[in-house]
Amino acid sequence: MTATTTSPRTAELIAQAERWGAHNYHPLDVVLARGEGAFVWDVDGRRYVDMLSAYSAVSQGHCHPRIVAALVAQAGRLSLSSRAFHNDRMGEMLERIAALTGFARVLPMNTGAEAVETAIKAMRRWGYDAKHVEDDRAEIIVAAGNFHGRTTTIIGFSDEPSYRRGFGPPTPGFVLVPFGDAAALAAAITPRTVGVLLEPIQGEGGVIIPPDGYLRAVREVCTRERVLLCLDEIQTGLGRTGAMFAWQHEGARPDLIVLGKALSGGLYPVSCVCADDEVMAVFTPGSHGSTYGGNPLGAAACVAALDVLVDEGLVERSAELGAHALSRLRAELHSPEIAEVRGRGLMMAVDYRGCIAGEVARGLAAAGVLAKETRGKTIRLMPPLVISRQDLDTALDAAMPVLDRR
Ligand SMILES: *Cc1c(COP(=O)(O)O)cnc(C)c1O
């Protein structure tokens, strides 16, 4: 069932993907063909406001001309060198990311999950080398409701049954604690604990914002117990929550930060782990690598994407427009079916009491607003940070009756 009328062309393209692809996603019946800024167009020329932004990867807006130009120019010059040789673009990217994050060193990868895997390897090896944990016994504490990607190790410590089922045995060495409870986390620390891996705000979990003071308390516990704090800011980082990084809301600087998604503005997969010398020094030649990691094409896109983020003031914009949108949602949504409206910056969510978010998402698409449900009960609203206040208000006007079940 769909609220939009499906054209023959749309039906044909969906059938083709369904016929030849694995069915590991269940997308809305919308086939996109073009994007610009906060808008996307389907194959029939219908325009939508993108309120998902590829899970925050296109924070800089679709096909940002500066990032496109950098990518196109680099594509005709040198795209891939492998790390067997140096290339003339990677260093600039690393320096820029280090300056932006305030960490001494950066290790580039491609997808978010790979960067999380990299951080897990770093924490484990640091635990054995620096903390002298007994071989193969290191533990990393993770939170209930986490989402860190789809590799076998990462899904092994997810508590979402559909992510895990049939993919065991899980990688050992992960301990699950409730999210938002610093005392429970402190109680789970043992002499074998090497790290804590958290999202500052859980994205896929449904924009779950922990209680005030949580991250600060976790930071204090980690420092006291000599445990590394690794924050996965793949979704929350680079302005999404109204600060450059979500840890800054509480001054809880991590020991490792993982970035991805908006790091390249949706033009090319680029991810990384940042840390200071003591942690990054665990990586020696041969200990880690990636054929495409640090490639010139990705580096060019990344540098341009960071330029756009800073030059266009997107972090400040996220804080300002996020506060505006959240106050509108709070003032205008009254349905008894709504359990909660929450958000930080342009990372917002509407929670329903029942599993109706999929139906709401289809209704929103029919109203020209693209969003996706997460975990059945939640609609996430995360427009590109470049969206104008007027376009945001127009999108909210269109979305409000659907969100409010009128
Ligand atoms: C999207 C996401 C990932 C995984 O990134 P991929 O590029 O899809 O592998 C990891 N952690 C968080 C918090 C994410 O939002």
The ligand as a Gaussian input file, in Angstrom:
#p B3LYP/6-31G(d) Opt

LIG

0 1
 C       25.316000       5.038000       9.739000
 C       26.021000       4.760000      10.998000
 C       27.064000       3.813000      11.056000
 C       27.448000       2.957000       9.884000
 O       27.898000       3.677000       8.781000
 P       27.952000       2.967000       7.336000
 O       28.612000       3.980000       6.474000
 O       26.541000       2.679000       6.943000
 O       28.749000       1.719000       7.517000
 C       27.727000       3.650000      12.260000
 N       27.376000       4.365000      13.344000
 C       26.398000       5.278000      13.327000
 C       26.090000       6.056000      14.562000
 C       25.665000       5.489000      12.168000
 O       24.653000       6.366000      12.152000

